[in-house]
């Protein structure tokens, strides 16, 4: 009996990342994400330096495929367009100006051009994106890649990685703006088959787009997650990886979305299958890292 208890303890511990047990946490709401509380604001890497997966300067190269609501695969054609906005002058005043912004259109797969994109890079950083030193997340930078290895578009967002959970903003540039309405990649520790958890997010109408869905005012997305498999095999260019399968649903007054995410304890989220608000789908898969 003593040996069986020892084995059970070791099994549970193997599913927990080795973070400091003295970390303080904050949580917004009953079912919110657990954030670390760190007071050393002079250190821009304080939310990154103890990460086990998303460490500073690590790069994760993803390939994606988009399928329209009718199930037809289409390419994302990247483009730059002029937009009107408010800009700062050299004196610190504001003025109306024209600037260049990223946009996209859809292209049939038989009409692909060198402006079509099906890969993007996630790079982990300590600083960037103009968030400031009080930002309480690991910073992630997103860049699109073209077939000729050119890079376009650079945006920043955040990851929360600690002993209690791993949660991250998805890429939300161009076409990926649709993923603001989907469950974000998210797993809670310790990992156990059948485990469930929830959270919610208020989303403004500026995330709407006539290419998928528009609405007035704010919506509240309510998410439910469940671990359905703890030993799921995913074939990748880096080999066959043992993954934890997480199923998630998001519901709001404008509809429902779904995510199936595959988590690996070395590479993080290696595959994400999204069913979007308009019935379209985006499949994302990790194809290369620099570690």
Secondary structure by P-SEA (a helix, b strand, c coil): caaaaaaaaaaaaaacccccccccccccccbbbbbbbbcccccccccccccccccccbbbbbbbbbbccccbbbbbbbbbbbbbbbbbccccbbbbbbbbbbbbbbbcccccccccccbbbbbbbcccccccccccbbbbbbbbbcccccccbbbbbcccccccbbbbbccccccccccccccccccccccccccccbbbbbbccccccccccccccbbbbbbbbbbcccbbbbbccccccbbbbbbbbbbcccbbbbbbbbbbccccccbbbbbccccbbbbbbbccccc
